[in-house]
Amino acid sequence: MARWRNDVDFVAAGIFCFQPYCVTGELDPPANPLICPQFCARFNDLDNIGLTGRHYSGFIMLGQQVFNYPNDYKFFKEETLEFNHRWLTETLGIPPDEITYVEDVWAGGGNLGPSIEYFVRGLEVGNMVFMQYKTFHDGSREELDVKVIDVGVGLERIAWLYNGSATSYSDTFATAMGSLLPKIGVEQDQKIWEKFGPYSCTLNIDEVDDIEKTWKELADKIEEPVDAVKKAI
């Protein structure tokens, strides 16, 4: 619950903890720079849960926040990109040719700025946001005095990335699944999931126009009857 804000009800991103007052410079953050793991609600992903193998109703966002004041500059875009690339390649040991960077724009909580998403073997792992503007309901914006870096990394996806499982649920909820599945009499069809997993992202409800057509295309790729795939998943 975002009890300190009157424009949102739930925390959907790590930066919500610092909006609006730390972003405007009215309050100081607890540290600068800082690392802040934050549970983030994701109600917009509810329809994707269980289908894509990677969506939840909420996840732990590993946040990296930096607040650059006019008289106290820390670092910004180039340094952030370098630090995150070194973390991926040197700390996690990911080969550089398996990392893809994509430029985008992020907006949320009344702020806006360019962003750089990074993917590893097609899986989105993190997003580096450079908040430079305050936005208004009429669509206008004004430049922020405090330039903010907001990097969000999905904690659960790091484990999934390392283990290479067909679905992230197997890694994130291994204990819960081991306890619940026998009690409710459900068996996970691992054979189907191993084949289905690499293509499961195509079932993202937000990104497909015809979900039934997508099911059929996916079933054809893994050479299984579409009804059997649906039942197993």
N, C-alpha and C positions, 0 to 999 in steps of 0.2 A: 504494500500500500504506500502510495506517495502522499503521506499525510501533510507534508510541508508545501504542497502545491495545490492550486485551485483550478488548474487547467488539465490535469490528468489524474486518473484514479490509481493507476498501478505503475510500477517501475518496469519499463519495457526496454531500457538501455542503461548501461552503467552511468552515462553522463547525466541521467535524470536526477541522480543524487546531488549534482552540483548546479543544476539549473533551478531558478535563474540566477541566484545570488552570487555564486562563485564566478559564473560566466560574465556577469555584469561588473564584477570587481567590488561589489558591496560587502562581500564576506570573503575571508581567506580560506582556502582549502586546508585540510588537516596537514598536508605536506605538499611540496611542489618541487619536482615531479612526484607522482605517487602511483602505486599499483593497488587496485581496488577490485577484488572478486565480488561480484554482485549477482544475486539471483534475479533473472529478468523474465517477466511473464510474457507469453507469446500467444495470445488468444487468436491472433490472425492465422496461426498455423494449426489450429485444431483439426481442420478438415484433412490435413496432411499426415496426421499422426497414424502410424501403423502402415502407411502406404510407401512413403519415401525411404524409410529406414533411418531418417536423420532429423525428423522434426519432433518437437516436444511442446507441451503446454508451457514449459519454462525451462531455462538452462542457466548454468553458471557462466557469466561473462567475465573473463579476465580483462579488466579495464586498465589501460595505461593513460593517465591524464596529466597534461602539462598546461600550465596557465602562464602565458607570456604577457606581462604587463608592459606598458610603454616605457617604464624606467627599470624593468627587470626582465630581460629577455633570456629564456632558457635555451630552447631549440625548436625547430619547426619541421618543415616538410622533408628536406633532404636528409637531415639527421635521423628523423623517425624512420624513414624508408631504410636507411643504412642499418639502424639498430635492429629492426624487425627482420631484415634479410639475414643479418648475422645470427640472430636467434634461431631462425629456421635452419640455416646451413651449418652453423658451428655447434649450437647447443643440441638441436634435434637431429642433426646429421642428415638433413634432406638434400639430395643433389640439386644444384641450382637449376638444371634443365627440367626438373619436375615441378618447378614453381612458376605460376603465371600471375602477373599483376594486371589488374584491370582498373582503369580510371572511371570514376562515377561521381555522382553528387549525392550527398546525404542531407536530409532535413528531418528535424524532430524537436519537439519541446520548445518551439519558437526560435530555433537556430538553423543555420544553413551553411554549407561549405563543401568544397571538393573533397573527394575521398579516393582512396586506392585500396581495392579489395585484393586479397591474395588467396590463391587456390593452389592446392597440392594434389596433383593427379586428378584434377577436376573437382575436388572437394573444397568448398569455401572454408577456410580456417579462420581468417580474421579480416578486419576492415579498419583502415587508418583514415580517420576523419579529421579534417582541418577546418574547424569552425571559425568563420570569419564574419558572419552576418547575423543580425537579429531580424526575424521576419514578423510581418503583421498580417492581420486577417484580410486586408484588402490586396494582398499580394506584394506590397512594397517591402523594402528591406533597408537596413542601415548597417554600416560597418561597425563591428565590435571594437572597442578599445582594447579589450583583452582577447588575444588570439589563442584559441584553445585547441590542443591536440586531444583527440579521444580515440584511442585504439581499443577495439573490442575483439577478443579471441574466444571462441567456443571451447571451453574446457573439455567437454565430453568428446569433441571431435579430435582432440589430441590423442586420447586413448584409442579411439577408433582408427585413427591414422596409423598408429604404431602397430596395432594388432591385426589390421587388415581383414576384419570380420565382414561378413556379408551385410550385417546391419549394426548400427551403433547401439541399438537396444541391448544386444547381447553383451556388450562391454559395460554400458552405463548401468543397466538394471540386471546384471547377472545374478545377484543374490535374490532379488525380488522375483525374477522369472523362475529361478530354481525352486523357490518356495511355492509360488502361486500356480504354476502350470500343472503340477500333479494334483493339486487340490481341486482345480476346476475341470480337470480331465481333458486338458488341451495339450496336444503334442506339436512341437514346432517342426515343420517339414524342412529340415536343414538342406536337403537336396535341392528343393525348389528355391530356397533363399540364396543358396550359393550361386545359382544361375540367375536369379531375379535381381539380386543386390546391385550389380553394376549398372543396371538400367532403371532402378527404382526411382531415381531422381526425376525421370521423365513424367512421373505421375503427379508432379506438383500441381495441385488444383489451381493455384494462382497463375500458372503459366501455360495451361492447355485449354484449347477451345472445345475439344470434343474428347471427354475423358474415356468414353467407351471405345472410340477409335484408338486412343493411346494404349488402352489395355490390350486390344487386339494386336497392335503392332509389337508391343512388348512380348506378348505370348508367342508370336511368330518368331521373334529373335531367339528366344530360348527353347523353341520347338516343343512347347507344351500347350495343351488345350486351354483356352482362355478361362473357362469355368474352373478348371483344376487349379490354375494359378490364383484366381480370386479366392477360392476356398482355402488354399494353403496359406495365403497372406492374411 
